[in-house]
Amino acid sequence: MKPDPILEELWRVKDDLGREAGYDIDCIFAELRAAELQHPGPLIHSVEELRRYVGEQESRRDAASALALKEESPPGVRKAECE
C-alpha cells in the first residue's frame, strides 16, 4: 500500500505536539486552547458544520449579489431625475 503523505504529516505533527508537552494530555489541550485564541473565527468540529458554514457563506454572497442586480430608483423618484 502506498503511504499517504497527508497522514504521515498529521502523525508527525501529533508526535511533535505530544513530545513538546511531555505527553501530558492536560498540557496538550491547554496549548490547543491557547492556539485557538490566537486564531479567531469559526471553529469547525465536523463535516456537517463545515457544510453548514460553506452554505451560509454562499447564501450571504448570493444575497449580496442579488441586491446589486435589483437596484431600483428610490420611491417617488422618476428615472429621468436619477440620470
N, CA, C and O atoms as a MOPAC input file, in Angstrom:
PM7 MOZYME 1SCF
protein

 N      0.84300 1    -1.18100 1     0.00000 1
 C      0.00000 1     0.00000 1     0.00000 1
 C      0.89000 1     1.24700 1     0.00000 1
 O      1.88500 1     1.31500 1     0.72300 1
 N      0.52200 1     2.21400 1    -0.80800 1
 C      1.28900 1     3.43600 1    -0.95300 1
 C      1.07900 1     4.33600 1     0.27300 1
 O     -0.06200 1     4.55300 1     0.67800 1
 N      2.15600 1     4.86200 1     0.86900 1
 C      1.99700 1     5.73200 1     2.03500 1
 C      1.29200 1     7.04100 1     1.65300 1
 O      1.50200 1     7.58100 1     0.56700 1
 N      0.47100 1     7.52400 1     2.55100 1
 C     -0.27400 1     8.75900 1     2.33000 1
 C      0.50800 1     9.91600 1     2.97500 1
 O      0.65900 1     9.94600 1     4.19700 1
 N      1.00500 1    10.86300 1     2.17400 1
 C      1.82400 1    11.94100 1     2.73400 1
 C      1.04500 1    12.84700 1     3.69900 1
 O      1.62900 1    13.41100 1     4.62400 1
 N     -0.24300 1    12.98400 1     3.49100 1
 C     -1.04400 1    13.81500 1     4.39600 1
 C     -1.12800 1    13.15800 1     5.76400 1
 O     -0.95500 1    13.82600 1     6.78400 1
 N     -1.39300 1    11.85100 1     5.79700 1
 C     -1.44600 1    11.15300 1     7.08200 1
 C     -0.08500 1    11.15600 1     7.76600 1
 O     -0.00400 1    11.33100 1     8.98200 1
 N      0.98000 1    10.96300 1     6.99900 1
 C      2.31400 1    10.98400 1     7.58800 1
 C      2.61000 1    12.33800 1     8.21800 1
 O      3.18800 1    12.39700 1     9.30300 1
 N      2.22900 1    13.41700 1     7.56300 1
 C      2.42000 1    14.76300 1     8.09900 1
 C      1.59000 1    14.94700 1     9.36700 1
 O      2.07900 1    15.49900 1    10.35200 1
 N      0.35600 1    14.49400 1     9.34800 1
 C     -0.51600 1    14.59400 1    10.51700 1
 C      0.06800 1    13.83800 1    11.71100 1
 O      0.06900 1    14.35300 1    12.82900 1
 N      0.56000 1    12.63500 1    11.48300 1
 C      1.15600 1    11.84800 1    12.56400 1
 C      2.42500 1    12.51700 1    13.09700 1
 O      2.69000 1    12.49500 1    14.30000 1
 N      3.20600 1    13.11100 1    12.19100 1
 C      4.42500 1    13.79100 1    12.62400 1
 C      4.08800 1    14.97800 1    13.52100 1
 O      4.72300 1    15.18200 1    14.55500 1
 N      3.08500 1    15.76000 1    13.12000 1
 C      2.66500 1    16.91300 1    13.91600 1
 C      2.13300 1    16.44900 1    15.26800 1
 O      2.44200 1    17.04800 1    16.29800 1
 N      1.33500 1    15.38600 1    15.26500 1
 C      0.79800 1    14.84000 1    16.52300 1
 C      1.93600 1    14.41600 1    17.45400 1
 O      1.91200 1    14.70800 1    18.65000 1
 N      2.91700 1    13.73500 1    16.90000 1
 C      4.05500 1    13.29700 1    17.70900 1
 C      4.85900 1    14.48300 1    18.23900 1
 O      5.30500 1    14.46900 1    19.38600 1
 N      5.04300 1    15.49900 1    17.41200 1
 C      5.77100 1    16.69500 1    17.84300 1
 C      5.03900 1    17.41000 1    18.97500 1
 O      5.65500 1    17.80900 1    19.96400 1
 N      3.71700 1    17.57200 1    18.82700 1
 C      2.93000 1    18.22700 1    19.87800 1
 C      2.99700 1    17.44200 1    21.18300 1
 O      3.15800 1    18.02700 1    22.25400 1
 N      2.87600 1    16.13700 1    21.09800 1
 C      2.96200 1    15.29900 1    22.29200 1
 C      4.31600 1    15.40600 1    22.96400 1
 O      4.40400 1    15.53200 1    24.18600 1
 N      5.36300 1    15.35700 1    22.17200 1
 C      6.72200 1    15.44800 1    22.71100 1
 C      6.93900 1    16.79400 1    23.39900 1
 O      7.49000 1    16.84900 1    24.49900 1
 N      6.50300 1    17.88400 1    22.75000 1
 C      6.67800 1    19.23000 1    23.30900 1
 C      5.94100 1    19.39600 1    24.63900 1
 O      6.38700 1    20.14600 1    25.50700 1
 N      4.82700 1    18.70300 1    24.79700 1
 C      4.02200 1    18.82000 1    26.02600 1
 C      4.38100 1    17.74600 1    27.03800 1
 O      3.71300 1    17.62100 1    28.06400 1
 N      5.41500 1    16.97700 1    26.77300 1
 C      5.79500 1    15.91600 1    27.69800 1
 C      4.74200 1    14.81900 1    27.77500 1
 O      4.63700 1    14.13200 1    28.79100 1
 N      3.97000 1    14.65000 1    26.72400 1
 C      2.89600 1    13.65000 1    26.62900 1
 C      1.86600 1    13.79700 1    27.74900 1
 O      1.22700 1    12.82700 1    28.15600 1
 N      1.71700 1    15.04700 1    28.24300 1
 C      0.72100 1    15.36700 1    29.27900 1
 C     -0.53000 1    15.88400 1    28.56500 1
 O     -0.50800 1    16.96200 1    27.97000 1
 N     -1.61400 1    15.11500 1    28.62400 1
 C     -2.82400 1    15.45800 1    27.86400 1
 C     -3.41100 1    16.79900 1    28.29100 1
 O     -3.92800 1    17.53600 1    27.45200 1
 N     -3.34100 1    17.12800 1    29.58200 1
 C     -3.85400 1    18.41900 1    30.05500 1
 C     -3.05100 1    19.56400 1    29.45100 1
 O     -3.61200 1    20.58900 1    29.06200 1
 N     -1.75600 1    19.38800 1    29.37800 1
 C     -0.88500 1    20.40800 1    28.79300 1
 C     -1.15800 1    20.55100 1    27.29200 1
 O     -1.18000 1    21.66200 1    26.76300 1
 N     -1.36400 1    19.43500 1    26.62100 1
 C     -1.65700 1    19.45600 1    25.17600 1
 C     -2.92700 1    20.25500 1    24.90700 1
 O     -2.95500 1    21.09400 1    24.00700 1
 N     -3.98500 1    19.99600 1    25.69000 1
 C     -5.23800 1    20.71900 1    25.47100 1
 C     -5.12400 1    22.18400 1    25.85800 1
 O     -5.74500 1    23.03600 1    25.22200 1
 N     -4.34800 1    22.49500 1    26.88100 1
 C     -4.14200 1    23.89800 1    27.24700 1
 C     -3.45300 1    24.64400 1    26.10900 1
 O     -3.80600 1    25.78400 1    25.80600 1
 N     -2.47500 1    24.00600 1    25.48400 1
 C     -1.78600 1    24.63100 1    24.35700 1
 C     -2.72200 1    24.78800 1    23.15400 1
 O     -2.66000 1    25.79300 1    22.44600 1
 N     -3.57400 1    23.81200 1    22.92600 1
 C     -4.53000 1    23.91900 1    21.82300 1
 C     -5.52600 1    25.05100 1    22.05800 1
 O     -5.86500 1    25.78500 1    21.13000 1
 N     -6.00000 1    25.19500 1    23.30800 1
 C     -6.93500 1    26.29200 1    23.61600 1
 C     -6.25100 1    27.65100 1    23.41600 1
 O     -6.86600 1    28.58900 1    22.90900 1
 N     -4.98300 1    27.75000 1    23.81600 1
 C     -4.24400 1    29.00000 1    23.62200 1
 C     -4.08200 1    29.29500 1    22.12800 1
 O     -4.17900 1    30.44800 1    21.70800 1
 N     -3.84000 1    28.27000 1    21.34300 1
 C     -3.70400 1    28.46000 1    19.89200 1
 C     -5.02100 1    28.91300 1    19.27600 1
 O     -5.02300 1    29.71800 1    18.34400 1
 N     -6.14600 1    28.40200 1    19.78800 1
 C     -7.45800 1    28.81300 1    19.27400 1
 C     -7.68300 1    30.30200 1    19.48400 1
 O     -8.26600 1    30.97200 1    18.63200 1
 N     -7.22200 1    30.82200 1    20.61600 1
 C     -7.41300 1    32.24600 1    20.91400 1
 C     -6.61300 1    33.12500 1    19.96100 1
 O     -7.00100 1    34.26300 1    19.69700 1
 N     -5.51500 1    32.61700 1    19.45000 1
 C     -4.69500 1    33.38700 1    18.52100 1
 C     -5.30600 1    33.42900 1    17.12500 1
 O     -4.93200 1    34.27300 1    16.31000 1
 N     -6.23300 1    32.53300 1    16.84600 1
 C     -6.84500 1    32.43800 1    15.51700 1
 C     -8.36300 1    32.53300 1    15.64100 1
 O     -9.05500 1    31.51900 1    15.55300 1
 N     -8.88800 1    33.74900 1    15.84700 1
 C    -10.33700 1    33.88500 1    15.98600 1
 C    -11.04400 1    33.53000 1    14.69100 1
 O    -10.48200 1    33.65000 1    13.60200 1
 N    -12.25400 1    33.10200 1    14.82500 1
 C    -13.04600 1    32.72600 1    13.66500 1
 C    -13.83400 1    31.47600 1    13.99200 1
 O    -13.78300 1    30.97700 1    15.11600 1
 N    -14.54700 1    30.98300 1    13.03300 1
 C    -15.35900 1    29.79900 1    13.30800 1
 C    -14.48500 1    28.58100 1    13.56200 1
 O    -13.46700 1    28.37700 1    12.90100 1
 N    -14.90000 1    27.78700 1    14.52100 1
 C    -14.22000 1    26.53900 1    14.82300 1
 C    -15.10600 1    25.41400 1    14.31600 1
 O    -16.21400 1    25.22000 1    14.81600 1
 N    -14.63400 1    24.68700 1    13.34700 1
 C    -15.40300 1    23.63500 1    12.69800 1
 C    -15.02800 1    22.30200 1    13.33300 1
 O    -13.85400 1    21.93300 1    13.36800 1
 N    -16.04200 1    21.57100 1    13.84000 1
 C    -15.79600 1    20.30200 1    14.51500 1
 C    -16.15200 1    19.08200 1    13.66900 1
 O    -15.70200 1    17.97400 1    13.96100 1
 N    -16.94500 1    19.27300 1    12.63700 1
 C    -17.39700 1    18.11800 1    11.86700 1
 C    -17.65700 1    18.52500 1    10.41500 1
 O    -17.68200 1    19.70700 1    10.07100 1
 N    -17.84600 1    17.51900 1     9.59300 1
 C    -18.15300 1    17.75700 1     8.18300 1
 C    -19.48200 1    18.48700 1     8.05500 1
 O    -19.63900 1    19.36100 1     7.20300 1
 N    -20.44400 1    18.12200 1     8.91100 1
 C    -21.75400 1    18.77400 1     8.85400 1
 C    -21.62300 1    20.26800 1     9.15400 1
 O    -22.25700 1    21.08800 1     8.48800 1
 N    -20.80500 1    20.63200 1    10.15300 1
 C    -20.59900 1    22.04600 1    10.47000 1
 C    -19.91800 1    22.76400 1     9.30900 1
 O    -20.25400 1    23.91000 1     9.00700 1
 N    -18.97300 1    22.10800 1     8.66100 1
 C    -18.29300 1    22.70600 1     7.51900 1
 C    -19.27800 1    22.94600 1     6.38000 1
 O    -19.26400 1    24.00800 1     5.75800 1
 N    -20.12800 1    21.96600 1     6.10600 1
 C    -21.13600 1    22.14000 1     5.04200 1
 C    -22.08100 1    23.29200 1     5.37200 1
 O    -22.41100 1    24.09600 1     4.50000 1
 N    -22.52100 1    23.37400 1     6.63900 1
 C    -23.41900 1    24.44500 1     7.05000 1
 C    -22.73100 1    25.80200 1     6.89900 1
 O    -23.33000 1    26.75400 1     6.39800 1
 N    -21.48200 1    25.88500 1     7.32900 1
 C    -20.73200 1    27.14100 1     7.23500 1
 C    -20.56100 1    27.57400 1     5.78100 1
 O    -20.78200 1    28.73900 1     5.45000 1
 N    -20.17100 1    26.64800 1     4.91700 1
 C    -19.99000 1    26.96500 1     3.49800 1
 C    -21.31700 1    27.39000 1     2.88000 1
 O    -21.35900 1    28.33200 1     2.09000 1
 N    -22.40100 1    26.70000 1     3.23600 1
 C    -23.71700 1    27.06700 1     2.73000 1
 C    -24.13000 1    28.46000 1     3.14500 1
 O    -24.68700 1    29.21000 1     2.34400 1
 N    -23.85900 1    28.81900 1     4.41300 1
 C    -24.18800 1    30.16300 1     4.89300 1
 C    -23.38500 1    31.22600 1     4.15100 1
 O    -23.91600 1    32.27400 1     3.78200 1
 N    -22.10300 1    30.94700 1     3.93700 1
 C    -21.26500 1    31.90100 1     3.21600 1
 C    -21.75800 1    32.08600 1     1.78000 1
 O    -21.78900 1    33.20700 1     1.27400 1
 N    -22.13900 1    30.99700 1     1.12900 1
 C    -22.65200 1    31.09000 1    -0.23600 1
 C    -23.97300 1    31.85000 1    -0.26400 1
 O    -24.21000 1    32.64500 1    -1.17400 1
 N    -24.83500 1    31.61300 1     0.72500 1
 C    -26.11100 1    32.32600 1     0.78500 1
 C    -25.89500 1    33.82300 1     0.95300 1
 O    -26.56600 1    34.63100 1     0.31100 1
 N    -24.95200 1    34.18600 1     1.82300 1
 C    -24.65400 1    35.61300 1     2.02000 1
 C    -24.12500 1    36.24100 1     0.73900 1
 O    -24.51700 1    37.34800 1     0.37100 1
 N    -23.23000 1    35.52400 1     0.06000 1
 C    -22.66400 1    36.03800 1    -1.18000 1
 C    -23.75400 1    36.19200 1    -2.24400 1
 O    -23.80100 1    37.19400 1    -2.95700 1
 N    -24.63200 1    35.18200 1    -2.34200 1
 C    -25.70800 1    35.24000 1    -3.32600 1
 C    -26.67800 1    36.37500 1    -3.01600 1
 O    -27.13900 1    37.06900 1    -3.92200 1
 N    -26.98800 1    36.56100 1    -1.72600 1
 C    -27.90400 1    37.63200 1    -1.33800 1
 C    -27.30400 1    38.99000 1    -1.67000 1
 O    -28.00500 1    39.87800 1    -2.15600 1
 N    -26.01900 1    39.15600 1    -1.41200 1
 C    -25.36300 1    40.43200 1    -1.69800 1
 C    -25.34200 1    40.70100 1    -3.20100 1
 O    -25.57800 1    41.83300 1    -3.62400 1
 N    -25.06600 1    39.69300 1    -4.00600 1
 C    -25.03600 1    39.91300 1    -5.44600 1
 C    -26.44400 1    40.12900 1    -5.99700 1
 O    -26.61700 1    40.87100 1    -6.96400 1
 N    -27.44200 1    39.49800 1    -5.40200 1
 C    -28.82000 1    39.69200 1    -5.85200 1
 C    -29.27400 1    41.12200 1    -5.57000 1
 O    -30.00700 1    41.70700 1    -6.36700 1
 N    -28.85000 1    41.67900 1    -4.45700 1
 C    -29.21000 1    43.06200 1    -4.15400 1
 C    -28.58100 1    44.01300 1    -5.15800 1
 O    -29.20500 1    44.99500 1    -5.56200 1
 N    -27.38200 1    43.73700 1    -5.55100 1
 C    -26.70700 1    44.60500 1    -6.50900 1
 C    -27.39900 1    44.54400 1    -7.86700 1
 O    -27.40900 1    45.53900 1    -8.59200 1
 N    -27.96600 1    43.41900 1    -8.21900 1
 C    -28.62400 1    43.26800 1    -9.51000 1
 C    -30.02500 1    43.85600 1    -9.52900 1
 O    -30.55800 1    44.12900 1   -10.60400 1
 N    -30.63100 1    44.05600 1    -8.37400 1
 C    -32.01300 1    44.52300 1    -8.31400 1
 C    -32.11200 1    45.98100 1    -7.86500 1
 O    -33.13000 1    46.38700 1    -7.30500 1
 N    -31.08100 1    46.75500 1    -8.10400 1
 C    -31.12500 1    48.14900 1    -7.69700 1
 C    -32.22300 1    48.88100 1    -8.46400 1
 O    -32.35900 1    48.73500 1    -9.67900 1
 N    -32.98700 1    49.65500 1    -7.74200 1
 C    -34.07000 1    50.42000 1    -8.35700 1
 C    -34.00000 1    51.85500 1    -7.85000 1
 O    -33.33900 1    52.13900 1    -6.85100 1
 N    -34.67500 1    52.73700 1    -8.53500 1
 C    -34.74300 1    54.12000 1    -8.09800 1
 C    -35.51100 1    54.19200 1    -6.79200 1
 O    -36.41800 1    53.38900 1    -6.57000 1
 N    -35.17200 1    55.13300 1    -5.92300 1
 C    -35.93300 1    55.29700 1    -4.68400 1
 C    -37.38600 1    55.60900 1    -5.00100 1
 O    -37.67800 1    56.18500 1    -6.04900 1
 N    -38.31200 1    55.23400 1    -4.10500 1
 C    -39.73400 1    55.50100 1    -4.34800 1
 C    -39.97700 1    57.00000 1    -4.53500 1
 O    -39.40300 1    57.82400 1    -3.82400 1
 N    -40.81800 1    57.33400 1    -5.48300 1
 C    -41.18500 1    58.72800 1    -5.72600 1
 C    -40.21800 1    59.47200 1    -6.64200 1
 O    -40.45900 1    60.63300 1    -6.97300 1
 N    -39.13300 1    58.82700 1    -7.05500 1
 C    -38.16800 1    59.48500 1    -7.93500 1
 C    -38.29800 1    58.86200 1    -9.31100 1
 O    -38.17300 1    57.64800 1    -9.47000 1
 N    -38.55100 1    59.70700 1   -10.31300 1
 C    -38.66800 1    59.18300 1   -11.65700 1
 C    -37.27600 1    58.89600 1   -12.20900 1
 O    -36.29400 1    59.51900 1   -11.80600 1
 N    -37.20800 1    57.96700 1   -13.11400 1
 C    -35.93000 1    57.52300 1   -13.68000 1
 C    -35.16200 1    58.68200 1   -14.30100 1
 O    -33.93800 1    58.72700 1   -14.17900 1
 N    -35.82600 1    59.60600 1   -14.95100 1
 C    -35.15300 1    60.73300 1   -15.60600 1
 C    -34.43300 1    61.59500 1   -14.58300 1
 O    -33.39400 1    62.17500 1   -14.89800 1
 N    -34.95200 1    61.69600 1   -13.37500 1
 C    -34.33700 1    62.51500 1   -12.33700 1
 C    -33.05100 1    61.89800 1   -11.81300 1
 O    -32.18500 1    62.61500 1   -11.31200 1
 N    -32.91300 1    60.60400 1   -11.91700 1
 C    -31.72900 1    59.89500 1   -11.38500 1
 C    -30.54300 1    59.98200 1   -12.32800 1
 O    -29.40400 1    59.83800 1   -11.88500 1
 N    -30.76500 1    60.20600 1   -13.57100 1
 C    -29.67100 1    60.16700 1   -14.55300 1
 C    -28.99900 1    61.47700 1   -14.71000 1
 O    -28.06100 1    61.60000 1   -15.49800 1

